[in-house]
Amino acid sequence: MYQIFTTEQFEKQYSKLAPQLQREITKEIGQLEENPLVGKQLG
């Protein structure tokens, strides 16, 4: 299992988001921790 580290800026912006969006982001982070190769490649 991998670990995701967030920045202070992320935490500030994340806390301002709607609860539904926070749940979606948390779910995506969980998936990335399990398998960092999931999803579309950025580059």
MIVEX-818612 format. One record per residue (C-alpha): residue number from 1; residue in one letter; chain; z, x, y. Coordinates in steps of 0.2 Angstrom, whole numbers. Layout:
! residues N
PT   k r c    zz    xx    yy
PT NUM a A     Z     X     Y
...
END
This chain:
! residues 43
PT   k r c    zz    xx    yy
PT   1 m A     0     0     0
PT   2 y A    -4     6    17
PT   3 q A     6     4    33
PT   4 i A    -1    -2    50
PT   5 f A     7     5    66
PT   6 t A     5    -5    82
PT   7 t A     6     1   100
PT   8 e A    17    -5   114
PT   9 q A     2   -13   122
PT  10 f A    -2   -22   107
PT  11 e A    15   -29   105
PT  12 k A    15   -35   123
PT  13 q A    -2   -44   122
PT  14 y A     2   -51   104
PT  15 s A    18   -59   111
PT  16 k A     8   -68   124
PT  17 l A    -4   -76   111
PT  18 a A    -3   -94   104
PT  19 p A     8   -95    88
PT  20 q A    -8  -100    78
PT  21 l A   -17   -85    83
PT  22 q A    -2   -74    80
PT  23 r A    -1   -80    62
PT  24 e A   -20   -77    60
PT  25 i A   -18   -59    66
PT  26 t A    -2   -56    55
PT  27 k A   -12   -62    40
PT  28 e A   -26   -50    44
PT  29 i A   -14   -36    46
PT  30 g A    -6   -40    29
PT  31 q A   -24   -39    21
PT  32 l A   -27   -23    29
PT  33 e A   -11   -16    23
PT  34 e A   -16   -21     5
PT  35 n A   -34   -15     6
PT  36 p A   -40    -6    22
PT  37 l A   -58    -7    16
PT  38 v A   -58   -26    17
PT  39 g A   -69   -34    31
PT  40 k A   -84   -28    41
PT  41 q A   -86   -10    45
PT  42 l A   -84    -6    63
PT  43 g A   -97     8    64
END
